[in-house]
Amino acid sequence: QMLKDGEIDMLSDVSYKKEREEYMYFSDLPMGTESYYIYVDSKNREITADNLESLNGKRIGVNKDSIQESFLIEWSEKNGIDLEVVPLTVEENESMAMVARGEVDGYAAIFPYDSEQKVIPVCRIGGSDYYYAINKNRKDLLTELNIALAKIQDEDPYFNQKISADRLYSTKRTNA
């Protein structure tokens, strides 16, 4: 919202959605790719990775109006899974806590870098690239960013993967 309102000029880690083009620019090159999973409490024995039908009738939380919500709906329809999508508007850690407390049966999200809850992924529901997003009033910044990203990629085509791996593993070490 701050980007949209012009309070900030640039935001990282933004998933592309067509309707967002109305109020933000996206970098030409993605920062990386993320995968989305349904997570359940580690003690849950009803929902299993080897039986997707175990999700039938379950309440799966997901951030309201997020790209993950779209992926969850499409994935459940494609796989013939009759689950209840529960749009949530709380912080991700609270959503994971809701799983632990049994308020929802699962939660659809990216890898939970800093989740304090003991949750496990049971199935992948999709993935997408994520980008830098630029306020519509700062096209000059977009041009500079695209030039810089192209130079980085030309020098090291695996730069994004290295940065993602570093973020993942350094975060996990500090939370251990």
Secondary structure, 3 states (H helix, E strand, C coil): CCCCCCCCCEEEEEECCHHHHHCEEECCCCCEEEEEEEEEECCCCCCECCEHHHHCCCEEEEECCCHHHHHHHHHHHHCCCCCEEEEECCCHHHHHHHHHHCCCCEEEECCCCCCCCCEEEEEEEEEEEEEEEEECCCHHHHHHHHHHHHHHHHHCCCHHHHHHHHHHHHHHHHHC
